Amino acid sequence: AVINILTGIFVDSALKLAVPDRDARALSLKKDDEAAREELFVLLSEIDTMNTGIINVEDFAHNLKKKNGKLQAQMTLLGLPVDGAAGFFRVVSVLCGDESMSNEEEANIEAFVECCLRLKGTASNLHLQCVAGDLVHINVMLQQQMDLCEMLAEKITSGNNDTLAHLAGFRNV
């Protein structure tokens, strides 16, 4: 019985030592993220044959299918399986919010990589609550705009000349 107790204590102590501490796990996660960032940046930079730092949707879609599947594999490893390359690219480029890009057909490589890394994995409850809060805020703003439109419509239908003149000024701007 004493040997079983000592064996249990020894095994318990060994298991506790085998589990990395919180700092080691955090450092490991950070290194993994940096490695994923670098790998994705290199793969996307290969698409940019003109060295502009910008990729477009056509090149992304084309290269997702080739390169021995490296880009597709990297995206999957990030938790971003890309089924529709063009749709995925457009969503990510819009989420990047790069004001220097004129449309969602192009994206800055660095911003695209950062956005992909933010999207990796699954959504947490915190993420979902943030989205719900944003939707509530959008709903409030939309309701304010609807109220304003209804007020203006009432003024227009009542024949208020001041309102009509004011709206005509907006049209000329």
N, C-alpha and C positions, 0 to 999 in steps of 0.2 A: 504494500500500500504506500509506503514511503517512497519507493522508487517511482510509482505512478505520479505521485504529487510532485516530486523533483523533476520528472520528465515533463509534466504539464507546465511547471514554472519555466523550465528551460525553453520549451517550444513557444510559449507565450512571449518570452523575452526575445527570442529569435525573430518571431513574426513582427514584433514592434520595431525591431531594428531594420527589418527588411523593407518596411514601408517608408518611402522617402518623406522627409518632412515637408511642410507647406512651402518653405522657401525654395527647396530643390524642385518641387513640382512646378512652382510658378516660373522659375528660371527655365526649366525644360519646355514649358508651354511657350514662353517668349522666344526661345531659340527655334522651336518648331515653326512659329509664326514668321520669324525672320527668314528661315529657310524657304518656306512656302512663298513668301513675298518675293524673294530673290529669284526663285525658279519661275514663277509666273511672269515676273518682269522680263526675264531673259527670253522666255518663250514668246511673249507678246512683242518684244523688241525685234525678234527675228521676222515678224510680220512686216514691220516698218522698214521696208527696203530703202526708203529715201532718207532715213535717219532724221525724221521731223519730230519724233516723240509723239506722233499721233497715229492711231489706227482707225480704219473704217470698217463698217459693218460687212462689206463684201469680202474683204481680206480676212476678217475674223472668221466668218462662216466657212470660207474656203480652207483656211489653215486648220480649223477645228477638225476637218475631215482627214487631213494628211499629217505629215510630220511623225509618221509611225504611231500616231495616236497619243503623242506626248501631251499636247495641249488638252485634249479631251480627258486624259488620265489625271492631269494635274487639277483640272476643274472638278472632277469627281472626287479626288482626294480632299479637296477643300469643302466638300459637301455641296457642291454646285453642279449637279449633273445637268448638262446643257442638252435639252431635247431639240429646241428650236433656236438655232444660233442667232438668227436675225432678231427675233423677239427678245432673247436674253440680252443681246448687245444693246438694243434700244432701251430696255428697262434700266440696265446698269448705267448707260451713258446719261440718262435723265437723272438717275439718282446721284451721279457724280456731281451734278450741278456746276459744271465748269462753264463759267460765263464766256470764256474765250471761244468756245465751240458754238458755231452758228446753228447746228442742228443735232439731232440724235443719231445721225449717220456716222459721226466721227467722235472719237474720245481721246483725251490725253492719256497716254499709257500709264503714267504714275497714278493719276486719279482713278483710272479704271481698275488698276491693281488694288488700290486702297479700298475702293468700293466693293470689289469682289471679296476681299478679306472681311469686310464688315458684314457681308451677307452670308458668310460660310456658317455651316452648322444649322441648328434648329433655333426657332424663336423661343425665348424664355417668357415667362409670365410678365416680367418687367417690360419687355419689348411690346407685348400685346397691349399692356396697359397704356404705354406711351402712344401707340397707334389709336387706341380708343379715346384717349384724351385729345389727340389731334383731330379726330373725327368730330368730337363734341365742339371743339373750337371752330372748325370749318362750318358745322351746322349753325352755330350762333351767327357767324359772319354771313352765311347765306340767308338766314332769316332776316337779318338787318337789311340786306340788299333787297330782299323780296318786299319788306315793309316800305322801303324807300320807293321802289318801283310802283307799288300800289298807291302810295301817297301822290306820286307824280301823275299817275294815270287818273286819279280822282281830280287833280287840279286841271289836267288837260281836258277831261270830259266836262268839267264845270265851266270851261271857257275862260279861265283866268289868263288874261293877256300877258301879265307879267311873267307867268311861268312859261308860256309859249315863247316869248321873246328870249327868256333865259335859255331855254332848250335850243332855240335857233342859234344862239351864240356857241353852244357846245358843238353843234353840227358843223359850224364854220372853222372850228379849231383844228 
